[in-house]
Amino acid sequence: MRYQNSLQKHYDLSEKDMENMLYLQPIMENYRDNFINEYYDALVNKFSLTEKQHDILITNKDKLGEWFDRLFEGKMNNAYYSFLYKEGADVQKYNFEPDYLTAMISFTRLWLHERVFQNVDDQVKRKSVLISLHKVLDINNEVMMGAFYDKIVSKYSSVFSLRKAVVDIAERFSLLMHIILVAVLIGLTVMSVVIFAQDILLLIKGHAETMLITALGSLLIIWVLVELLHTEIQIIKGGKFKTSVFISVALIAFIRDLLIITLKHEKGNITQYGFILSSILILGLIFWLTVKTETKD
């Protein structure tokens, strides 16, 4: 199965495209039942279906409705791709012809194209919406066709089936580890917030000299934990791993040390100050270059 990062890159899928799909959502909701009925009529006319295939399609009408709904949710993540992959595999499972998916995606494209023209009057907006719609439908077609042929290959290759099983197990294990990391980070963040609240209470009671520094340190720790938590959530959703987050953690740690030394009014030595300041400068430069590179990717 192809993942979110590569698909978004190959099809130039952007946040604007997701906004356009969400823009279409309330419009297309009114046509949901019409689409399902006309889709099945077109399917029956285009293909000679066996009685078993016909019964399966009727039984799984809710799946077509679910696909139609999810198409306009603006959530092109791994969960959505997994849904598409399963649907593509089911097409092969029930012995449909390989051109079934391509033909019905084409039907869907033309059908939705007509509804867009009926409901979007502004030419600039209509063009933008149609471009986004075509990108999303092309991705749907690629993922489902990939699943279709994966299913065929797996019938004749035990190695392929074993490799897929290993990958599936590894994916599930990786997801479990990420979930555990998120749970730990949530726990640490909650604990840090409690400690920060205690520091603020002591600060209000009059321990300004010592508790201001402690509270500031606690606040920076919360900041770091929130950044790490956000990164883990994005990875679970299929986002790209960002090295810049970990560089920012190191950068914040040095900034925290500098602030603490400054607020304590400690004399310190030139070597210590020089080390901290040079570390902040170097890490800041690395962070800037890394973010710039990640933005281009």
N, C-alpha and C positions, 0 to 999 in steps of 0.2 A: 504493500500500500504506500502511496506517495503521501508525504506530509505537508503540513500547512506552509512551511517556509519555502520549499521548492515550488509549489504550485502558485503561490502568490507572486513569486519572483518571475516565473515563466510567463504568467498571464498579466503581469503588471497590475495586479489587484491591489487597490488602495482603499483607504478609509472612505474616500469619496464614493467609491463603488458600493460600499456597504450602506452608506447614507442613501444612495439612490435606490437600493433594494428596499430599504425601510420606507422610503417615500412611496414606493409602489404597493407596499403591504396593505394599507387600508383600501386602496383601489381594487386590488386583486381579490380581496376577501369577498367582495360582492359577486365575483365570477367563479368562486370555488366549485360549486355544484355543477355549473354549466361546463366547466373544464373537465371534470371527472366524466360526465356523461358523453361529451364529445370526444374525449380521449378514447374511451372504450368503443365508441362507434367507429372511430377511425382505425382502431386496432383490429377490429373484426373485419373491416373492409380491406385492410392492407394484407392481412396474413390469414392463412388457412390454419385455424387453431383446432387442436384435438379437443375432445370433450373434456378431458382432464385439465388441459391448459385453460379452457374457458371457465371451468369451475374454480380453478385456482385464482384467476383474475377477478372473478366476481367476489370470491371470499376475501381477497386482499384489497378491496377497494379502499379500505381505511388507510392502507399503506400509501396509496397514491395521494390521498388527501393529506396525509402527514408530510409527504415529500413536497407537495404544493405549498403547504404552510411554511415549512422550514426554508424553502427557497427564498422567501422574502423576509426572513428574520435578521439578515445581515450578520450571521454568525458562521463564517467560513473557518471553522476550527477543526481539530482532529476528531471531535465527537461527531461532527456533521459528515466528515469524510468516512468515518467508520460506518455510519448509517448508509451512505452511498455505496460503500464497498460491499456491504451485506446485501443490498438490493441488487447490485450487479451480479453477485455470486448466485443469488436466487434465480435470476433470469436463466443462467446456464443450468442450474440444478433442475429446472422444470423443462429443459430441452427446447427452449425457444431458439429461433434462428439468430445468428450473430448480428444480422442487420436490424434486428428488432429495436435495440437500444438507439442506434443512430437514427433510424427512421422516426421513432417516437420523440426523440429529442428535437429533431427537425420539425415535427408537427407542433410540439410545444413552443418552439421558437417563433414559428409563424403565427400561432394562435395568440401568444402573449404580445407579439409585435403589433397585431391588429388592435388589441385592447389598449395598448399604450397610445396608439394614434387616436383612438376614440376618446381618451381621457386626458391626455397631456397636450394642451394647445400651444404652449410656448415652445418654439422650434429649438432653441438652445438647450432647454431643459430636456426636451424629448430626445435629442441627439445624445446627450450625456447619459440619460437613463437607459437608452437602447444599447449603448456601448457597454455599460455595466452589466446589463442583462445578458448580452452575448458572451461576455467573459465568464460569468457564473455558469451559464448553460454549457459552455465548452469544458469547464472544469468538471461539471457533473458528468458529462459524457466521457471524459478521460478516466475518471476514477471508476465509474461503473464498467466501462469497457475493459479496463485493466483487471478488475475483479473477475469479469467474465472469462477472460483468457487465462488468468491464474488458475481458475477452477478447472479449465480444460487440461492445462499442463499438469496439474496435480493428479489427474486421473492416470496419466501415463508415466509419471516420474515420482518414485518413492522418495528420491533425494529432495525434490522440490517440496513435497508434503512435509518431510522431516524438517527442512529449513524453515518453512512457514510456521510449524509448530514451535520450534525453538525461538523464533523471532517473537511470536505471540506471547510465549512465557516470559521472555526477557522484557517485553513491553509492559506486561502486567506487573512484573516485579519492580521495574523502574518507576512506574506510576505509584505503586505502593510506597516505595522509598520517598518519593516526592511528597506524598500525602503525609507520611510520618514527619518529614522535615517541616511541612507547613504547620502541623499540629504542635511540634516543638517550638517553632518560631512564634506561634500564637501564644503559647504558654509563657515563653520568655518575655514577649511584649507586654502581656497582661501584668506579669510580675514587675517589670520595669516601670510600668505606669503606676502601680501601687507604691513602689519605692519613691518615685518622683513625687507622688501626692504627699507621702510622709515627709519628704524633704521640704516641700512647700509649706506644710503645716509648721515645721520647726523653724522655717525662715520667718513666718508670720509671728511666731512666738518670741522672736528677738535674737535668734542665733545667726545673725546676718553674716558675720565674718566667715564662718566655716560652711554654713549650709548653702550659701549662694553658689559656691564652687561645686559642692556636691550635687545640688539640684541641676546645675548646668551640665555636669558630667552625665547625670541620669537622662537628661533631655537628649543629649547627643547619642546616647546608647539606644534610646527609643527610636531616634531617627534612623540609625543603622539597621535596627531590627525590622522597621517598617519597609525599608528599601529591599532588604533580603526577602521579606515576606512577599512583597510585590513581584520580585523577580521569580520566585518559586511558583506563584500563581500563574504568571505569564507562561512559564515553561509547561505547566500542566495543561494550559489551554492551547498549547502548541506553538507558543511564541519562541523567538530565538534567544539562545543563551547569550547574555551580555557580560563580557569581561569587565566593562566599565564600572559595574556595580561593586565588584570586589576591590577595584582600585579606589573607588569613592569611600569604601569602608576604611581602608588604610589611611586615606587622606583625612577623613574625619577624626580618626584616632590621634593623628599628629596635631591637628588643629585643637582638639580637646586638651592635649598635653600643654600646648602653648598657652591656651586660655587659662588653664589652671595655674601654671607658673606665673603668668602675668597678674592674675587676680590675687594670688597669695603674696605678691610683691616680694618674691624671693629673688635674691641676688643672682643665684646660679652662677655658671661660668660661661665664658664665651664659646667654649667648645660645645656645650649642651645646646645653647641657643642657636649656634651655627648649624649644628646637626639637624635640629628640628626645622629651622627655616629652610635649609637646603632640601630636606626631605619633602616639605610641603611644596616647594617650587618644582622639584623633579616630578613628584606624583601629580601635581596640577597639570604639568605639561603632558605627561603620559595620559592622564585622564582626558584632556582635551583632544589629543590625537586619536585616542581609542574611540571616543564618542563620534568624532568626525568620520572615522572609518566605518563604524557601525551604522551611521546615518546613510552613508553611500550604499552599503549592502542592503 
